[in-house]
Amino acid sequence: MSGSPHQLSTALLIIMPVQSRMSSPPAEPARARIMTVAEGTVVDLPGRDPRLPTMYVVEKHPLVGLERRPNKIYVCLQDTTPAEMDKFYKFLADAPFPEGTNRGVSDAGYLKLLPGDYVFMRDVHGDGAPGNDSLQLWVTAHGLITRKHRKAIKDARNSALGPRKLRTPTKPVEQNGAYGEGLPWEADHRAVHVGTSERCYSLVHSYQSQRNLVGPSLGAKIAMDEPPSPHLLMREKIIKAPLEAGDERMCRSMKMQADATNLPRVGCPENYAYPMLQANFTGTKRADCLALPEMKADMGAFGGKHFDNKDCPAGVTSMMCYSDLYRSDSPGYFMVGDLGVAIELRGLIIISFCGLRFHGGFPPTAYPGKAPKKWSYRFVVVCYPPRAMMDGSAILSFAALPGGRFLYIPPEFIDPKFDDMPVASNIASWITSGWYLTSPAAFLEYYYRAMCQLNHHLSRQVPEKAKMRVDFEKLAQCFSLEDEHGDVIKPSFWELHPGSKIKSSEFGCTRQEAAAAWDALKTERGRYIPRVVHLQLQKNGSNAGTNIRKRKRTTGGENGQPKTKVAKTGSQVEGQGRTKDTRSQESDRYDADAQLSDDEAGCGHKHSGEYVHSPITFGRLASRHDPDSNFTFNPTFSFSAPNPTGVGDVEDPAAHDVLDGTDTASRVRTKSTTAAKRT
């Protein structure tokens, strides 16, 4: 640039404001890295790996009120930058857990926690305010567990473990339909363990990751007409106990999410945090090098160091332990590797933490040199938050439909993110097309009545003892629409709705009388039509032949029961594989619409297309019922009989969009092709 100095300075004055507007604002000075917990005192832990977080003990914390009966409150620092977190994770993945004994934990420098202890984390790049700390783990104080709750947990433990004199270190074995000595919980065909974890059992729901499907676990399934067995009564007792004793003051956002997504509240109405529960059993081991391997044989992957990959990071896992040990036994420790902490499992212990952290335990062991007592057992119930259910992204198996099909509730019904998304489908339906085929009043009338039919079918699957009722007259007031003139229309009460016993004010008859009158009219008019009579004769002859063949197939079983059935959906070899070993399949892969198992086939019979359980079976189960128990079974869901032979694979949710396995387009093509051939 050339010119006089005055011209140059003028040009600079014009250019500089433009440059300042185009440039980014000056960056704020980087916040100083927090190097210590100013209000705390360092906990001296000799032998602790320096890569584990340093622990500080503080006298009080704004996030822990006195009503929570705190014992000690610890705060540790964490560098939350992605690079540092990834580096820390790789260290944790390779770091071995110490031996879960008093000496092993002390030598590794793990912090021993007691009931009433809390562990917070503070971001080294944060503002250092205690109110912004994140609660990572706490051990419920004994003072928060009331006498009523403690008794409930003890009753659940005693119910599952049974009398000491009948316990054995190993699982009971079934012989000729009867179980030998062992834990009552495991002496039942419903005790289906999780995968390779021989003594771990899902209590409520199970999750099939391949299908993203959630439903009652295999052991919790019952037929709609089946009374609860003692095993199911024990299951309910165990479900209720840890939830009543757990910490109910979770964060407000978890309550809102559970309410917005209609999370199934298992165990008690206040449970918005733990839709899944698992019971674990392990006997006391010898105090030698085989103790941990033997526990892993009982618990599989849950026995040693592991993390629960499908847990929700916003949720909390609560582990309740209430063992029945001999007085000289060492109870063992539970450890969380990410924090470098350990909790001795002596007495009633409830630990809350995130299952995505590395954690694991060490078995109870007998006094060195002594053999463990046969009755000495650790009893654990784990309440945990699966990510798919907490996020509302799972498919929920809700109810049975006619023909062996199931009604699923998909994420589009559950997750609030889908509330305003348009519904697109190439399937013709009355809801989408009916508006254009009739008047608004007639459309609304049909819509309301269809909801009555659907609600009646679903409500009949709820156990009768619950006395589930739907007020269809009030339901009519729940629907309205506007016609082309802007007038609001409401449907009229459907007097002849399903299940109705009242007489119609228009027709002067009940619903059943209307059906009988229609059948009488068909019979009266049809007897004059040769084609109708001919088809009826053919149908009667076909039914007679079918009944004869059925009677031939159902003979030859023991005690009047049918022979073991082989599923017709596969080959003979596949059918032979579905023996009692099927029960060892993991609950996380439970089959929502499985064929009859051999156990079920051996204790029941087919009648009129429905599965009827033998009274002998329930008589045998009821003999183990505890008469002192005042708990009753009240399942959240109930399922119909297994999928009948000949129905398509109802496990595939996509199969529910078709009729008899053929979509509408293919039906049209087939019809057109047939017509062409005839032409």
Secondary structure in CASP SS format (residue, H / E / C, confidence):
PFRMAT SS
TARGET T0000
AUTHOR 0000-0000-0000
METHOD secondary structure of the structure
MODEL  1
M C 1.00
S C 1.00
G C 1.00
S C 1.00
P H 1.00
H H 1.00
Q H 1.00
L H 1.00
S H 1.00
T H 1.00
A H 1.00
L H 1.00
L H 1.00
I H 1.00
I H 1.00
M H 1.00
P H 1.00
V H 1.00
Q H 1.00
S H 1.00
R H 1.00
M H 1.00
S C 1.00
S C 1.00
P C 1.00
P C 1.00
A C 1.00
E C 1.00
P C 1.00
A C 1.00
R C 1.00
A C 1.00
R C 1.00
I C 1.00
M C 1.00
T C 1.00
V C 1.00
A C 1.00
E C 1.00
G C 1.00
T E 1.00
V E 1.00
V C 1.00
D C 1.00
L C 1.00
P C 1.00
G C 1.00
R C 1.00
D C 1.00
P C 1.00
R C 1.00
L C 1.00
P C 1.00
T C 1.00
M E 1.00
Y E 1.00
V E 1.00
V E 1.00
E C 1.00
K C 1.00
H E 1.00
P C 1.00
L C 1.00
V E 1.00
G C 1.00
L H 1.00
E H 1.00
R H 1.00
R C 1.00
P C 1.00
N C 1.00
K C 1.00
I E 1.00
Y E 1.00
V E 1.00
C E 1.00
L E 1.00
Q E 1.00
D C 1.00
T C 1.00
T C 1.00
P H 1.00
A H 1.00
E H 1.00
M H 1.00
D H 1.00
K H 1.00
F H 1.00
Y H 1.00
K H 1.00
F H 1.00
L H 1.00
A H 1.00
D H 1.00
A C 1.00
P C 1.00
F C 1.00
P C 1.00
E C 1.00
G C 1.00
T C 1.00
N H 1.00
R H 1.00
G H 1.00
V H 1.00
S H 1.00
D H 1.00
A C 1.00
G C 1.00
Y C 1.00
L E 1.00
K E 1.00
L E 1.00
L C 1.00
P C 1.00
G C 1.00
D C 1.00
Y E 1.00
V E 1.00
F E 1.00
M E 1.00
R E 1.00
D E 1.00
V C 1.00
H C 1.00
G C 1.00
D C 1.00
G C 1.00
A C 1.00
P H 1.00
G H 1.00
N H 1.00
D C 1.00
S E 1.00
L E 1.00
Q E 1.00
L E 1.00
W E 1.00
V E 1.00
T C 1.00
A C 1.00
H H 1.00
G H 1.00
L H 1.00
I C 1.00
T C 1.00
R H 1.00
K H 1.00
H H 1.00
R H 1.00
K H 1.00
A H 1.00
I H 1.00
K H 1.00
D H 1.00
A H 1.00
R H 1.00
N H 1.00
S H 1.00
A H 1.00
L H 1.00
G C 1.00
P C 1.00
R H 1.00
K H 1.00
L H 1.00
R C 1.00
T C 1.00
P C 1.00
T C 1.00
K C 1.00
P C 1.00
V C 1.00
E E 1.00
Q E 1.00
N C 1.00
G C 1.00
A E 1.00
Y E 1.00
G C 1.00
E C 1.00
G C 1.00
L C 1.00
P H 1.00
W H 1.00
E H 1.00
A C 1.00
D C 1.00
H C 1.00
R C 1.00
A C 1.00
V C 1.00
H E 1.00
V E 1.00
G C 1.00
T C 1.00
S E 1.00
E E 1.00
R E 1.00
C E 1.00
Y E 1.00
S E 1.00
L C 1.00
V C 1.00
H E 1.00
S E 1.00
Y E 1.00
Q E 1.00
S C 1.00
Q C 1.00
R C 1.00
N C 1.00
L E 1.00
V E 1.00
G E 1.00
P E 1.00
S C 1.00
L H 1.00
G H 1.00
A H 1.00
K C 1.00
I C 1.00
A E 1.00
M C 1.00
D C 1.00
E C 1.00
P C 1.00
P C 1.00
S C 1.00
P H 1.00
H H 1.00
L H 1.00
L H 1.00
M H 1.00
R H 1.00
E H 1.00
K H 1.00
I H 1.00
I H 1.00
K H 1.00
A H 1.00
P H 1.00
L H 1.00
E H 1.00
A H 1.00
G C 1.00
D C 1.00
E C 1.00
R C 1.00
M C 1.00
C C 1.00
R H 1.00
S H 1.00
M H 1.00
K H 1.00
M H 1.00
Q H 1.00
A H 1.00
D H 1.00
A H 1.00
T H 1.00
N C 1.00
L C 1.00
P C 1.00
R C 1.00
V C 1.00
G C 1.00
C C 1.00
P C 1.00
E C 1.00
N C 1.00
Y C 1.00
A C 1.00
Y C 1.00
P C 1.00
M E 1.00
L E 1.00
Q E 1.00
A E 1.00
N E 1.00
F E 1.00
T E 1.00
G E 1.00
T C 1.00
K E 1.00
R C 1.00
A C 1.00
D C 1.00
C C 1.00
L C 1.00
A H 1.00
L H 1.00
P H 1.00
E H 1.00
M H 1.00
K H 1.00
A H 1.00
D H 1.00
M H 1.00
G H 1.00
A H 1.00
F H 1.00
G C 1.00
G C 1.00
K C 1.00
H E 1.00
F C 1.00
D C 1.00
N C 1.00
K C 1.00
D E 1.00
C C 1.00
P C 1.00
A C 1.00
G C 1.00
V C 1.00
T E 1.00
S E 1.00
M E 1.00
M E 1.00
C E 1.00
Y E 1.00
S C 1.00
D E 1.00
L C 1.00
Y C 1.00
R C 1.00
S C 1.00
D C 1.00
S E 1.00
P C 1.00
G C 1.00
Y E 1.00
F E 1.00
M E 1.00
V E 1.00
G C 1.00
D C 1.00
L C 1.00
G C 1.00
V E 1.00
A E 1.00
I E 1.00
E E 1.00
L C 1.00
R C 1.00
G C 1.00
L E 1.00
I E 1.00
I E 1.00
I E 1.00
S E 1.00
F E 1.00
C C 1.00
G C 1.00
L C 1.00
R C 1.00
F C 1.00
H E 1.00
G E 1.00
G E 1.00
F C 1.00
P C 1.00
P C 1.00
T E 1.00
A C 1.00
Y C 1.00
P C 1.00
G C 1.00
K C 1.00
A C 1.00
P C 1.00
K C 1.00
K C 1.00
W C 1.00
S C 1.00
Y E 1.00
R E 1.00
F E 1.00
V E 1.00
V E 1.00
V E 1.00
C E 1.00
Y E 1.00
P C 1.00
P E 1.00
R H 1.00
A H 1.00
M H 1.00
M H 1.00
D H 1.00
G C 1.00
S C 1.00
A C 1.00
I E 1.00
L E 1.00
S E 1.00
F E 1.00
A E 1.00
A E 1.00
L E 1.00
P H 1.00
G H 1.00
G H 1.00
R E 1.00
F E 1.00
L E 1.00
Y E 1.00
I E 1.00
P C 1.00
P H 1.00
E H 1.00
F H 1.00
I H 1.00
D C 1.00
P H 1.00
K H 1.00
F H 1.00
D C 1.00
D C 1.00
M C 1.00
P C 1.00
V C 1.00
A C 1.00
S C 1.00
N C 1.00
I C 1.00
A C 1.00
S C 1.00
W H 1.00
I H 1.00
T H 1.00
S H 1.00
G H 1.00
W H 1.00
Y H 1.00
L C 1.00
T C 1.00
S C 1.00
P H 1.00
A H 1.00
A H 1.00
F H 1.00
L H 1.00
E H 1.00
Y H 1.00
Y H 1.00
Y H 1.00
R H 1.00
A H 1.00
M H 1.00
C H 1.00
Q H 1.00
L H 1.00
N H 1.00
H H 1.00
H H 1.00
L H 1.00
S H 1.00
R C 1.00
Q C 1.00
V C 1.00
P C 1.00
E H 1.00
K H 1.00
A H 1.00
K C 1.00
M C 1.00
R C 1.00
V C 1.00
D C 1.00
F H 1.00
E H 1.00
K H 1.00
L H 1.00
A H 1.00
Q C 1.00
C C 1.00
F C 1.00
S C 1.00
L E 1.00
E E 1.00
D C 1.00
E C 1.00
H C 1.00
G C 1.00
D C 1.00
V E 1.00
I E 1.00
K C 1.00
P C 1.00
S C 1.00
F C 1.00
W C 1.00
E C 1.00
L C 1.00
H C 1.00
P C 1.00
G C 1.00
S C 1.00
K C 1.00
I C 1.00
K C 1.00
S C 1.00
S C 1.00
E C 1.00
F C 1.00
G C 1.00
C C 1.00
T C 1.00
R H 1.00
Q H 1.00
E H 1.00
A H 1.00
A H 1.00
A H 1.00
A H 1.00
W H 1.00
D H 1.00
A H 1.00
L H 1.00
K H 1.00
T H 1.00
E H 1.00
R H 1.00
G H 1.00
R C 1.00
Y C 1.00
I C 1.00
P H 1.00
R H 1.00
V H 1.00
V H 1.00
H H 1.00
L H 1.00
Q H 1.00
L H 1.00
Q H 1.00
K H 1.00
N H 1.00
G H 1.00
S H 1.00
N H 1.00
A H 1.00
G H 1.00
T H 1.00
N H 1.00
I H 1.00
R H 1.00
K H 1.00
R H 1.00
K H 1.00
R H 1.00
T C 1.00
T C 1.00
G C 1.00
G C 1.00
E H 1.00
N H 1.00
G H 1.00
Q C 1.00
P C 1.00
K C 1.00
T C 1.00
K C 1.00
V C 1.00
A C 1.00
K C 1.00
T C 1.00
G C 1.00
S C 1.00
Q H 1.00
V H 1.00
E H 1.00
G H 1.00
Q H 1.00
G H 1.00
R C 1.00
T C 1.00
K H 1.00
D H 1.00
T H 1.00
R H 1.00
S H 1.00
Q C 1.00
E C 1.00
S H 1.00
D H 1.00
R H 1.00
Y C 1.00
D C 1.00
A C 1.00
D C 1.00
A C 1.00
Q C 1.00
L C 1.00
S C 1.00
D H 1.00
D H 1.00
E H 1.00
A H 1.00
G H 1.00
C C 1.00
G E 1.00
H E 1.00
K E 1.00
H E 1.00
S C 1.00
G C 1.00
E E 1.00
Y E 1.00
V E 1.00
H E 1.00
S C 1.00
P H 1.00
I H 1.00
T H 1.00
F H 1.00
G H 1.00
R H 1.00
L H 1.00
A H 1.00
S C 1.00
R C 1.00
H C 1.00
D C 1.00
P C 1.00
D C 1.00
S C 1.00
N C 1.00
F C 1.00
T C 1.00
F C 1.00
N C 1.00
P C 1.00
T C 1.00
F C 1.00
S C 1.00
F E 1.00
S C 1.00
A C 1.00
P C 1.00
N C 1.00
P C 1.00
T C 1.00
G C 1.00
V C 1.00
G C 1.00
D C 1.00
V C 1.00
E C 1.00
D C 1.00
P H 1.00
A H 1.00
A H 1.00
H H 1.00
D H 1.00
V C 1.00
L E 1.00
D C 1.00
G C 1.00
T E 1.00
D C 1.00
T H 1.00
A H 1.00
S H 1.00
R H 1.00
V H 1.00
R H 1.00
T H 1.00
K H 1.00
S H 1.00
T H 1.00
T H 1.00
A H 1.00
A H 1.00
K H 1.00
R H 1.00
T C 1.00
END
